[in-house]
């Protein structure tokens, strides 16, 4: 088990501590390192960098005030059973909400991590390209935002 800290990416203020997780599994840290955004207490944070410092894992974030608000509680699939949930949501530029397309459920964190790191995926016989990923701690879910591939190799 390890320790993970989320710190504000503000060197002039000494990188203030936002959240700390003691005794966290390194696989979960890896999944969080793979995410572009972090949602906690209704605030969306954008990851700036991840670091290993003297045996401590740190994710530096800034408030993503220019990003859309967090997905409201209850706007996703219901939590059924244990495991890791990753929502596939369609990203649309300038949209206020992102439609839920599917919820993947994993019992193996390696499989979940591989999806979060994938630049593209196929779902429902369609190709999708990753826009971003997030860990939404408020809802207990990871989110994979994607745009439908155009068929021209993009």
C-alpha positions as CSV (number, residue, x, y, z in Angstrom):
1,X,0.0,0.0,0.0
2,X,1.1,3.5,-0.8
3,X,0.2,7.1,-0.2
4,X,-1.3,9.4,-2.8
5,X,-1.8,13.2,-2.5
6,X,-3.6,15.6,-4.8
7,X,-2.0,19.0,-4.6
8,X,-2.8,22.3,-6.2
9,X,-0.4,23.0,-9.1
10,X,0.6,26.4,-7.6
11,X,4.3,26.6,-6.8
12,X,4.0,30.2,-5.5
13,X,1.6,28.9,-2.8
14,X,3.8,25.9,-2.0
15,X,1.5,23.4,-3.8
16,X,-1.3,23.3,-1.2
17,X,-2.5,19.8,-0.2
18,X,-6.1,19.2,-1.4
19,X,-6.7,15.5,-0.7
20,X,-4.6,12.6,0.8
21,X,-5.2,8.9,0.5
22,X,-3.2,6.7,2.9
23,X,-2.9,2.9,2.3
24,X,-4.1,3.1,-1.4
25,X,-3.3,0.3,-3.8
26,X,-0.7,1.1,-6.4
27,X,-3.0,-0.2,-9.2
28,X,-5.6,2.4,-8.2
29,X,-2.8,5.1,-8.2
30,X,-1.9,3.9,-11.8
31,X,-5.6,4.3,-12.9
32,X,-5.7,7.8,-11.4
33,X,-2.4,8.7,-13.0
34,X,-4.0,7.7,-16.4
35,X,-6.9,10.2,-15.9
36,X,-6.9,13.7,-17.2
37,X,-9.6,14.9,-14.7
38,X,-10.5,14.4,-11.1
39,X,-13.9,15.1,-9.6
40,X,-14.3,15.5,-5.9
41,X,-16.9,17.4,-3.8
42,X,-18.5,18.7,-7.0
43,X,-15.3,20.3,-8.3
44,X,-13.6,19.3,-11.5
45,X,-9.9,19.4,-11.4
46,X,-7.6,19.0,-14.4
47,X,-4.4,17.0,-14.0
48,X,-1.2,19.0,-14.7
49,X,1.3,16.3,-13.8
50,X,2.0,13.2,-11.7
51,X,5.1,12.7,-9.7
52,X,6.9,10.2,-7.4
53,X,8.6,12.0,-4.5
54,X,10.4,10.1,-1.8
55,X,8.0,7.2,-2.0
56,X,5.0,9.4,-2.2
57,X,2.8,9.6,-5.2
58,X,1.5,13.1,-6.1
59,X,-1.0,14.3,-8.7
60,X,-0.8,18.1,-9.3
61,X,-4.1,19.6,-10.4
62,X,-5.7,22.9,-11.2
63,X,-9.4,23.8,-10.9
64,X,-11.0,23.3,-14.3
65,X,-13.4,26.2,-14.0
66,X,-13.5,26.5,-17.8
67,X,-14.7,22.8,-18.1
68,X,-18.2,21.7,-17.8
69,X,-19.6,20.9,-14.3
70,X,-19.3,17.5,-12.9
71,X,-21.9,14.9,-14.0
72,X,-24.7,15.2,-11.5
73,X,-25.2,12.4,-9.0
74,X,-27.5,9.8,-10.4
75,X,-26.8,10.7,-14.0
76,X,-25.0,7.5,-14.7
77,X,-25.6,3.8,-14.5
78,X,-26.6,2.5,-11.1
79,X,-23.9,0.9,-9.0
80,X,-24.6,-2.8,-9.3
81,X,-22.3,-5.0,-7.4
82,X,-18.6,-4.4,-6.8
83,X,-15.7,-4.0,-9.2
84,X,-14.6,-1.1,-11.3
85,X,-17.0,0.9,-13.5
86,X,-15.9,2.9,-16.5
87,X,-18.6,4.9,-18.3
88,X,-18.2,5.5,-22.0
89,X,-19.6,9.0,-22.7
90,X,-19.9,10.7,-26.0
91,X,-17.9,14.0,-26.0
92,X,-19.3,16.8,-28.0
93,X,-17.6,20.2,-28.2
94,X,-19.6,22.9,-26.4
95,X,-22.1,20.4,-24.9
96,X,-23.4,20.9,-21.4
97,X,-24.0,17.1,-21.0
98,X,-22.3,14.1,-22.4
99,X,-24.6,11.1,-23.3
100,X,-23.9,7.9,-21.5
101,X,-23.3,5.2,-24.2
102,X,-22.3,2.2,-22.1
103,X,-20.9,1.2,-18.7
104,X,-18.0,-1.3,-18.7
105,X,-17.5,-3.3,-15.5
106,X,-14.2,-4.9,-14.5
107,X,-13.1,-7.1,-11.7
108,X,-9.5,-6.9,-12.9
109,X,-7.9,-3.4,-12.4
110,X,-5.3,-4.2,-15.2
111,X,-8.1,-4.5,-17.7
112,X,-9.6,-1.2,-16.5
113,X,-6.2,0.5,-16.7
114,X,-5.7,-0.7,-20.2
115,X,-9.1,0.8,-21.3
116,X,-8.2,4.2,-19.6
117,X,-4.9,4.2,-21.5
118,X,-6.3,3.2,-24.8
119,X,-6.5,6.0,-27.4
120,X,-9.3,4.3,-29.3
121,X,-11.8,1.6,-28.8
122,X,-14.6,-0.3,-30.6
123,X,-18.0,-0.4,-29.1
124,X,-21.3,-1.3,-30.6
125,X,-19.6,-2.0,-34.0
126,X,-18.4,1.7,-34.1
127,X,-14.9,3.1,-33.6
128,X,-14.4,5.7,-30.9
129,X,-11.4,8.0,-30.2
130,X,-10.6,9.1,-26.7
131,X,-11.0,12.7,-25.9
132,X,-10.2,12.5,-22.1
133,X,-10.6,10.3,-19.0
134,X,-11.6,11.2,-15.5
135,X,-12.0,9.7,-12.1
136,X,-15.3,10.9,-10.6
137,X,-14.9,10.1,-7.0
138,X,-18.3,11.7,-6.1
139,X,-20.1,9.0,-8.2
140,X,-17.5,6.2,-7.7
141,X,-16.8,5.8,-11.4
142,X,-14.1,6.3,-14.0
143,X,-15.2,8.0,-17.3
144,X,-13.9,7.6,-20.8
145,X,-15.0,10.5,-23.0
146,X,-14.8,9.7,-26.7
147,X,-15.8,11.0,-30.1
148,X,-16.9,8.8,-32.9
149,X,-14.1,8.1,-35.4
150,X,-14.6,9.6,-38.8
151,X,-13.4,6.6,-40.9
152,X,-10.5,8.6,-42.4
153,X,-8.0,7.1,-39.9
154,X,-8.6,9.6,-37.2
